[in-house]
């Protein structure tokens, strides 16, 4: 799990999310695929 700020553009991989969450801090949990 890591904490990042949701931004519109950047160098890293992005996560699709609603516009209401832009510029908010979020927690990302990475799971193993089954």
mmCIF file of the N, C-alpha and C atoms, coordinates in Angstrom:
data_MODEL
# 
_entry.id   MODEL 
# 
loop_
_atom_site.group_PDB 
_atom_site.id 
_atom_site.type_symbol 
_atom_site.label_atom_id 
_atom_site.label_alt_id 
_atom_site.label_comp_id 
_atom_site.label_asym_id 
_atom_site.label_entity_id 
_atom_site.label_seq_id 
_atom_site.pdbx_PDB_ins_code 
_atom_site.Cartn_x 
_atom_site.Cartn_y 
_atom_site.Cartn_z 
_atom_site.occupancy 
_atom_site.B_iso_or_equiv 
_atom_site.pdbx_formal_charge 
_atom_site.auth_seq_id 
_atom_site.auth_comp_id 
_atom_site.auth_asym_id 
_atom_site.auth_atom_id 
_atom_site.pdbx_PDB_model_num 
ATOM 1   N N  . UNK A 1 1  ? 0.854   -1.166  0.000   1.00 0.00 ? 1  UNK A N  1 
ATOM 2   C CA . UNK A 1 1  ? 0.000   0.000   0.000   1.00 0.00 ? 1  UNK A CA 1 
ATOM 3   C C  . UNK A 1 1  ? 0.900   1.228   0.000   1.00 0.00 ? 1  UNK A C  1 
ATOM 4   N N  . UNK A 1 2  ? 0.526   2.233   -0.765  1.00 0.00 ? 2  UNK A N  1 
ATOM 5   C CA . UNK A 1 2  ? 1.278   3.475   -0.772  1.00 0.00 ? 2  UNK A CA 1 
ATOM 6   C C  . UNK A 1 2  ? 0.329   4.646   -0.945  1.00 0.00 ? 2  UNK A C  1 
ATOM 7   N N  . UNK A 1 3  ? 0.815   5.829   -0.618  1.00 0.00 ? 3  UNK A N  1 
ATOM 8   C CA . UNK A 1 3  ? -0.015  7.036   -0.671  1.00 0.00 ? 3  UNK A CA 1 
ATOM 9   C C  . UNK A 1 3  ? 0.507   7.946   -1.769  1.00 0.00 ? 3  UNK A C  1 
ATOM 10  N N  . UNK A 1 4  ? -0.384  8.422   -2.636  1.00 0.00 ? 4  UNK A N  1 
ATOM 11  C CA . UNK A 1 4  ? -0.008  9.333   -3.716  1.00 0.00 ? 4  UNK A CA 1 
ATOM 12  C C  . UNK A 1 4  ? -1.095  10.369  -3.903  1.00 0.00 ? 4  UNK A C  1 
ATOM 13  N N  . UNK A 1 5  ? -0.768  11.444  -4.606  1.00 0.00 ? 5  UNK A N  1 
ATOM 14  C CA . UNK A 1 5  ? -1.745  12.465  -4.952  1.00 0.00 ? 5  UNK A CA 1 
ATOM 15  C C  . UNK A 1 5  ? -2.244  12.175  -6.365  1.00 0.00 ? 5  UNK A C  1 
ATOM 16  N N  . UNK A 1 6  ? -3.549  12.238  -6.567  1.00 0.00 ? 6  UNK A N  1 
ATOM 17  C CA . UNK A 1 6  ? -4.134  11.999  -7.882  1.00 0.00 ? 6  UNK A CA 1 
ATOM 18  C C  . UNK A 1 6  ? -3.940  13.256  -8.724  1.00 0.00 ? 6  UNK A C  1 
ATOM 19  N N  . UNK A 1 7  ? -3.313  13.099  -9.896  1.00 0.00 ? 7  UNK A N  1 
ATOM 20  C CA . UNK A 1 7  ? -3.097  14.239  -10.787 1.00 0.00 ? 7  UNK A CA 1 
ATOM 21  C C  . UNK A 1 7  ? -3.604  13.903  -12.178 1.00 0.00 ? 7  UNK A C  1 
ATOM 22  N N  . UNK A 1 8  ? -3.839  14.937  -12.954 1.00 0.00 ? 8  UNK A N  1 
ATOM 23  C CA . UNK A 1 8  ? -4.371  14.755  -14.296 1.00 0.00 ? 8  UNK A CA 1 
ATOM 24  C C  . UNK A 1 8  ? -3.304  14.200  -15.247 1.00 0.00 ? 8  UNK A C  1 
ATOM 25  N N  . UNK A 1 9  ? -2.069  14.677  -15.142 1.00 0.00 ? 9  UNK A N  1 
ATOM 26  C CA . UNK A 1 9  ? -0.993  14.267  -16.043 1.00 0.00 ? 9  UNK A CA 1 
ATOM 27  C C  . UNK A 1 9  ? 0.238   13.904  -15.226 1.00 0.00 ? 9  UNK A C  1 
ATOM 28  N N  . UNK A 1 10 ? 1.151   13.142  -15.839 1.00 0.00 ? 10 UNK A N  1 
ATOM 29  C CA . UNK A 1 10 ? 2.392   12.798  -15.150 1.00 0.00 ? 10 UNK A CA 1 
ATOM 30  C C  . UNK A 1 10 ? 3.145   11.701  -15.868 1.00 0.00 ? 10 UNK A C  1 
ATOM 31  N N  . UNK A 1 11 ? 4.237   11.272  -15.265 1.00 0.00 ? 11 UNK A N  1 
ATOM 32  C CA . UNK A 1 11 ? 5.104   10.271  -15.886 1.00 0.00 ? 11 UNK A CA 1 
ATOM 33  C C  . UNK A 1 11 ? 4.718   8.849   -15.513 1.00 0.00 ? 11 UNK A C  1 
ATOM 34  N N  . UNK A 1 12 ? 4.125   8.660   -14.341 1.00 0.00 ? 12 UNK A N  1 
ATOM 35  C CA . UNK A 1 12 ? 3.856   7.310   -13.852 1.00 0.00 ? 12 UNK A CA 1 
ATOM 36  C C  . UNK A 1 12 ? 2.526   6.772   -14.338 1.00 0.00 ? 12 UNK A C  1 
ATOM 37  N N  . UNK A 1 13 ? 2.279   5.529   -14.014 1.00 0.00 ? 13 UNK A N  1 
ATOM 38  C CA . UNK A 1 13 ? 1.000   4.899   -14.351 1.00 0.00 ? 13 UNK A CA 1 
ATOM 39  C C  . UNK A 1 13 ? -0.114  5.602   -13.593 1.00 0.00 ? 13 UNK A C  1 
ATOM 40  N N  . UNK A 1 14 ? -1.252  5.726   -14.217 1.00 0.00 ? 14 UNK A N  1 
ATOM 41  C CA . UNK A 1 14 ? -2.375  6.441   -13.616 1.00 0.00 ? 14 UNK A CA 1 
ATOM 42  C C  . UNK A 1 14 ? -3.519  5.493   -13.330 1.00 0.00 ? 14 UNK A C  1 
ATOM 43  N N  . UNK A 1 15 ? -4.352  5.890   -12.415 1.00 0.00 ? 15 UNK A N  1 
ATOM 44  C CA . UNK A 1 15 ? -5.522  5.118   -12.034 1.00 0.00 ? 15 UNK A CA 1 
ATOM 45  C C  . UNK A 1 15 ? -6.756  5.901   -12.450 1.00 0.00 ? 15 UNK A C  1 
ATOM 46  N N  . UNK A 1 16 ? -7.680  5.240   -13.151 1.00 0.00 ? 16 UNK A N  1 
ATOM 47  C CA . UNK A 1 16 ? -8.925  5.906   -13.525 1.00 0.00 ? 16 UNK A CA 1 
ATOM 48  C C  . UNK A 1 16 ? -9.727  6.206   -12.274 1.00 0.00 ? 16 UNK A C  1 
ATOM 49  N N  . UNK A 1 17 ? -10.186 7.450   -12.156 1.00 0.00 ? 17 UNK A N  1 
ATOM 50  C CA . UNK A 1 17 ? -11.011 7.827   -11.010 1.00 0.00 ? 17 UNK A CA 1 
ATOM 51  C C  . UNK A 1 17 ? -11.880 9.011   -11.416 1.00 0.00 ? 17 UNK A C  1 
ATOM 52  N N  . UNK A 1 18 ? -12.970 9.246   -10.704 1.00 0.00 ? 18 UNK A N  1 
ATOM 53  C CA . UNK A 1 18 ? -13.836 10.379  -11.014 1.00 0.00 ? 18 UNK A CA 1 
ATOM 54  C C  . UNK A 1 18 ? -13.099 11.712  -10.832 1.00 0.00 ? 18 UNK A C  1 
ATOM 55  N N  . UNK A 1 19 ? -13.531 12.731  -11.571 1.00 0.00 ? 19 UNK A N  1 
ATOM 56  C CA . UNK A 1 19 ? -12.892 14.043  -11.502 1.00 0.00 ? 19 UNK A CA 1 
ATOM 57  C C  . UNK A 1 19 ? -12.925 14.630  -10.097 1.00 0.00 ? 19 UNK A C  1 
ATOM 58  N N  . UNK A 1 20 ? -13.899 14.255  -9.299  1.00 0.00 ? 20 UNK A N  1 
ATOM 59  C CA . UNK A 1 20 ? -14.014 14.816  -7.948  1.00 0.00 ? 20 UNK A CA 1 
ATOM 60  C C  . UNK A 1 20 ? -12.819 14.459  -7.071  1.00 0.00 ? 20 UNK A C  1 
ATOM 61  N N  . UNK A 1 21 ? -12.030 13.452  -7.475  1.00 0.00 ? 21 UNK A N  1 
ATOM 62  C CA . UNK A 1 21 ? -10.884 13.034  -6.679  1.00 0.00 ? 21 UNK A CA 1 
ATOM 63  C C  . UNK A 1 21 ? -9.565  13.616  -7.178  1.00 0.00 ? 21 UNK A C  1 
ATOM 64  N N  . UNK A 1 22 ? -9.584  14.442  -8.231  1.00 0.00 ? 22 UNK A N  1 
ATOM 65  C CA . UNK A 1 22 ? -8.350  15.054  -8.715  1.00 0.00 ? 22 UNK A CA 1 
ATOM 66  C C  . UNK A 1 22 ? -7.754  15.925  -7.624  1.00 0.00 ? 22 UNK A C  1 
ATOM 67  N N  . UNK A 1 23 ? -6.447  15.885  -7.492  1.00 0.00 ? 23 UNK A N  1 
ATOM 68  C CA . UNK A 1 23 ? -5.674  16.664  -6.525  1.00 0.00 ? 23 UNK A CA 1 
ATOM 69  C C  . UNK A 1 23 ? -5.951  16.252  -5.077  1.00 0.00 ? 23 UNK A C  1 
ATOM 70  N N  . UNK A 1 24 ? -6.478  15.055  -4.873  1.00 0.00 ? 24 UNK A N  1 
ATOM 71  C CA . UNK A 1 24 ? -6.688  14.515  -3.526  1.00 0.00 ? 24 UNK A CA 1 
ATOM 72  C C  . UNK A 1 24 ? -5.615  13.469  -3.256  1.00 0.00 ? 24 UNK A C  1 
ATOM 73  N N  . UNK A 1 25 ? -5.308  13.246  -1.992  1.00 0.00 ? 25 UNK A N  1 
ATOM 74  C CA . UNK A 1 25 ? -4.396  12.158  -1.631  1.00 0.00 ? 25 UNK A CA 1 
ATOM 75  C C  . UNK A 1 25 ? -5.203  10.882  -1.517  1.00 0.00 ? 25 UNK A C  1 
ATOM 76  N N  . UNK A 1 26 ? -4.657  9.807   -2.060  1.00 0.00 ? 26 UNK A N  1 
ATOM 77  C CA . UNK A 1 26 ? -5.353  8.518   -2.043  1.00 0.00 ? 26 UNK A CA 1 
ATOM 78  C C  . UNK A 1 26 ? -4.386  7.430   -1.585  1.00 0.00 ? 26 UNK A C  1 
ATOM 79  N N  . UNK A 1 27 ? -4.942  6.327   -1.119  1.00 0.00 ? 27 UNK A N  1 
ATOM 80  C CA . UNK A 1 27 ? -4.173  5.141   -0.780  1.00 0.00 ? 27 UNK A CA 1 
ATOM 81  C C  . UNK A 1 27 ? -4.413  4.109   -1.864  1.00 0.00 ? 27 UNK A C  1 
ATOM 82  N N  . UNK A 1 28 ? -3.338  3.514   -2.348  1.00 0.00 ? 28 UNK A N  1 
ATOM 83  C CA . UNK A 1 28 ? -3.423  2.519   -3.408  1.00 0.00 ? 28 UNK A CA 1 
ATOM 84  C C  . UNK A 1 28 ? -3.001  1.173   -2.829  1.00 0.00 ? 28 UNK A C  1 
ATOM 85  N N  . UNK A 1 29 ? -3.847  0.176   -3.010  1.00 0.00 ? 29 UNK A N  1 
ATOM 86  C CA . UNK A 1 29 ? -3.542  -1.179  -2.555  1.00 0.00 ? 29 UNK A CA 1 
ATOM 87  C C  . UNK A 1 29 ? -3.331  -2.040  -3.791  1.00 0.00 ? 29 UNK A C  1 
ATOM 88  N N  . UNK A 1 30 ? -2.179  -2.688  -3.880  1.00 0.00 ? 30 UNK A N  1 
ATOM 89  C CA . UNK A 1 30 ? -1.845  -3.535  -5.024  1.00 0.00 ? 30 UNK A CA 1 
ATOM 90  C C  . UNK A 1 30 ? -2.059  -4.985  -4.609  1.00 0.00 ? 30 UNK A C  1 
ATOM 91  N N  . UNK A 1 31 ? -2.903  -5.694  -5.365  1.00 0.00 ? 31 UNK A N  1 
ATOM 92  C CA . UNK A 1 31 ? -3.207  -7.098  -5.067  1.00 0.00 ? 31 UNK A CA 1 
ATOM 93  C C  . UNK A 1 31 ? -2.580  -8.005  -6.101  1.00 0.00 ? 31 UNK A C  1 
ATOM 94  N N  . UNK A 1 32 ? -2.306  -9.223  -5.705  1.00 0.00 ? 32 UNK A N  1 
ATOM 95  C CA . UNK A 1 32 ? -1.877  -10.232 -6.671  1.00 0.00 ? 32 UNK A CA 1 
ATOM 96  C C  . UNK A 1 32 ? -3.094  -10.661 -7.465  1.00 0.00 ? 32 UNK A C  1 
ATOM 97  N N  . UNK A 1 33 ? -2.899  -10.898 -8.762  1.00 0.00 ? 33 UNK A N  1 
ATOM 98  C CA . UNK A 1 33 ? -4.027  -11.394 -9.556  1.00 0.00 ? 33 UNK A CA 1 
ATOM 99  C C  . UNK A 1 33 ? -4.207  -12.880 -9.274  1.00 0.00 ? 33 UNK A C  1 
ATOM 100 N N  . UNK A 1 34 ? -5.419  -13.333 -9.418  1.00 0.00 ? 34 UNK A N  1 
ATOM 101 C CA . UNK A 1 34 ? -5.714  -14.729 -9.092  1.00 0.00 ? 34 UNK A CA 1 
ATOM 102 C C  . UNK A 1 34 ? -5.406  -15.658 -10.216 1.00 0.00 ? 34 UNK A C  1 
# 
